[in-house]
């Protein structure tokens, strides 16, 4: 698969590597180790060939059972599939419609995804999910692995942020990676919105739906602020909320960073 094809895959599925980012002390994330994505059900044969060629050790799926039943993952040979349900984030289309209608009927403003991100910190199930994600990153033992949800922006984006914080990537770069989903989701969101336009003829409702399909700095910031409010600092959240010890941090850095 050539570079153009990789860019096409990225624009359709929000699939992309996390690589080359520099840490605060000048180290660099090793190429072809860390990958994040949206749902994989729409991968075509050429996409599958490319993903197969990466040699993924794990595919970590943050979606709910309902999302998985609606769009099951394709089989990637020699790759272990792990489902870790994390609260919040994108749902399948039917669930999204029900949830959005309830939100709109209640008059709740645009803080929906801020609250989703706060719950990544507060919710016990979410904490267990993101801790298991960290454990699997260690179990991958430096081999390539991929994590994803439906759109690859909320649950996947928060997991990426947690890992990048542990790897000591500067916060500015973490936010840049988080916001990249907006560029990658343009094509797919356009298709969804064309369908939803007939279901939400009210402009305010449609605009709210459109906003929920993007990512904003305020969404991730809401999670980080909640970590500081609940635990005193982001570092304490990692230590007490997710159980990230100094040894775990050191091991992850050893596996996924290189000196330059």
VEXLOTOR-965516 format. One record per residue (C-alpha): x, y, z. Coordinates in pm, whole numbers, plus 50000, padded with zeros to 5 digits. Layout:
// VEXLOTOR-965516
XYZ/...
// end
This chain:
// VEXLOTOR-965516
500005000050000/501485033349898/501435066250092/498345078549912/496465047050009/497535051450372/496145086650369/492895073550223/492675047450498/493305074750755/490525097050617/487985068550615/488665051550945/490725076151151/493445049551146/496895063351218/500185055551388/501425073951694/505095077351618/507935102151608/506645123751892/509435137152112/509295134352490/510185162052731/513695147952767/514255144152392/513505107452338/511205096952053/508295072652016/509445043051807/507905039451461/505335012251387/504575002851747/501465022651844/498345026051629/494915041451695/491775039351484/488035041551448/485945010751373/487584984851149/484444969750994/484714990750679/488264980350592/488434968150232/490704940150111/493604963850044/493194979750387/493184945350548/496344935850362/498054967050493/496864962350853/497864925650835/501364935950724/501884956451042/502074924851252/499754936251531/500034917451857/496744930851995/493634948551874/492004965452175/488344974052116/486714998952355/483234995152203/480084982152370/478604948152288/475884965452087/478434984251877/480384952451814/477284932751715/476334960251468/479794962051311/482054933151409/485784935651346/487314916851056/489714888451133/493334899651144/495574868951135/497964862451424/496454891051624/494764887451961/491484906351990/490504920752330/487244938852406/487454963852692/484184982352734/484765018352839/481855040452937/480995069752710/482075079752362/480455070152035/477685044652001/476105027251708/473665047851506/470495036051682/471955041852030/473265075851924/469825086251800/468165076452127/470815093352341/470815125452141/467045127952144/467045124552524/469725151252554/467895175052324/464575169252502/466205176852837/467615209452707/471175199752798/473695222452628/476915213352446/478625199252754/477715163252668/481185152452557/482845171952835/480785150753074/481715119052887/485375127652939/484885136153306/483325101853348/486465085753207/488035097553534/485105091953770/483575059453645/484845027053794/484315007253474/486265033053275/489155032553521/489324994653496/489204996853117/492045021753085/494125002753341/493654970953136/494704990752829/497954999653007/498484963253108/498044952052748/500504978452629/503044961452855/501984926352750/502514936352386/506174938152489/507154963552227/505304946251943/502834967251740/499334970451886/496194989751796/493325003752000/490035017051867/486385025251933/483715035851682/484875069951565/488355066751715/488105100451885/486675098852240/487535066152415/490445060352178/491585096352211/491575095452589/493485062452594/496075077852362/496385108152589/496915086152896/499645066152724/501365097452590/501325113252935/502985081953077/505565083852799/506145120352900/505195136052569/504575173652606/500925182852660/500885204952351/501705174652134/499105153552315/496375178552233/497585180551872/497275142851838/493825144052000/492535170751761/493855152751451/490615132751451/488795163551322/490825162651002/490565124950969/486805123551024/485755149650764/484815124650494/483055099750721/481205126650919/479925142050596/478325108950498/476715104750840/475425140550850/473815136750508/471745108450653/471075125950983/469945157950813/466615141850726/466215128251079/466985161451251/465305188651042/465565213151332/468755233751277/469645235951647/469305198451690/471325191751376/474075215851486/474245198451823/474615164851649/477325178951424/479235192151725/479075158351896/480885142651600/483965164251644/486645167251911/487555199052093/490385207252329/487735213552594/486725176852587/490155163452680/490735192952911/487545183653099/489035149353173/492395163453280/490715189753499/488585162653659/491745142453730/493245172353908/490015179954096/489455143954208/493045133354274/494965165654322/497035161154006/497155141353683/500165122153816/498215111554126/495305100553905/497695078453710/499155064254031/496015060054242/493235058853981/494965036453728/497695020753940/500555032953723/503645026953934/507125040053865/508045005353737/505105004853494/506005039453366/509635029453324/508714997253143/506415014852896/509075040752823/511625013252770/509294995152525/508085024552318/510745051652332/514165053952172/517115076452238/517995100951960/
// end
